[in-house]
Amino acid sequence: MSDISRPELLERYQRAQAQFTDRVDAVEPGQWDVAVLPGWTAADLVAHVTADQLAVPHLLNGGSVDPRTRTSPEDLLGDDALTAWETAADDALTAWAGEEALAGTVELADGPASAAHHLRAMTADLTVHAWDLAAAVGGDTDLDRELVADALQFAEEHLGEHGVPGLLDPPATVPPGADLLTRLLARYGRRPV
């Protein structure tokens, strides 16, 4: 496992889920088709994160999931995106909280990873996507500073200098002395205006 304790990993994940929940709850009915990332609407983004949560119990039970195989936002979110997200998030948190959940490995599309590593990756993903969603719909882009710092540390340790082809743009250049959030967003290839 990482140098972060099991209770800390779970607590950060739960806080990242809550932060994302607040951003989903703030999306107005007419904003679900707003562009969030290239080729993704707000609904697409929430569906992506919901699908990741839905995969957790399967992954922790030895299954494998290809993140490029997704169900449509309509199928994943139905008529109530917030409830769909919250249900998936609760199920994922319950699975991660299992006594041995962080002790093993999970089988991802790019190979096996420690469960603790994957939990940190999911926490970082939730943190960055909370900003993505909020920025797109004019919501609250002020994020939990500890989650931002942890996501930045994770990105610096595990993301390549060229991004992740098909998933993340290469890191953007930031001015000297940039704050943590600006550095995190740049590390994930975001170029906020």
Sequence and secondary structure as in RCSB ss.txt:
>XXXX:A:sequence
MSDISRPELLERYQRAQAQFTDRVDAVEPGQWDVAVLPGWTAADLVAHVTADQLAVPHLLNGGSVDPRTRTSPED
LLGDDALTAWETAADDALTAWAGEEALAGTVELADGPASAAHHLRAMTADLTVHAWDLAAAVGGDTDLDRELVAD
ALQFAEEHLGEHGVPGLLDPPATVPPGADLLTRLLARYGRRPV
>XXXX:A:secstr
  SS HHHHHHHHHHHHHHHHHHHHT  GGGTTSEEETTEEHHHHHHHHHHHHHHHHHHHTT B  TT    HHH
HHTT HHHHHHHHHHHHHHHHTSTTTTTSEEEETTEEEEHHHHHHHHHHHHHHHHHHHHHHHT      HHHHHH
HHHHHHHHS TT BTTTB       TT  HHHHHHHHTT    
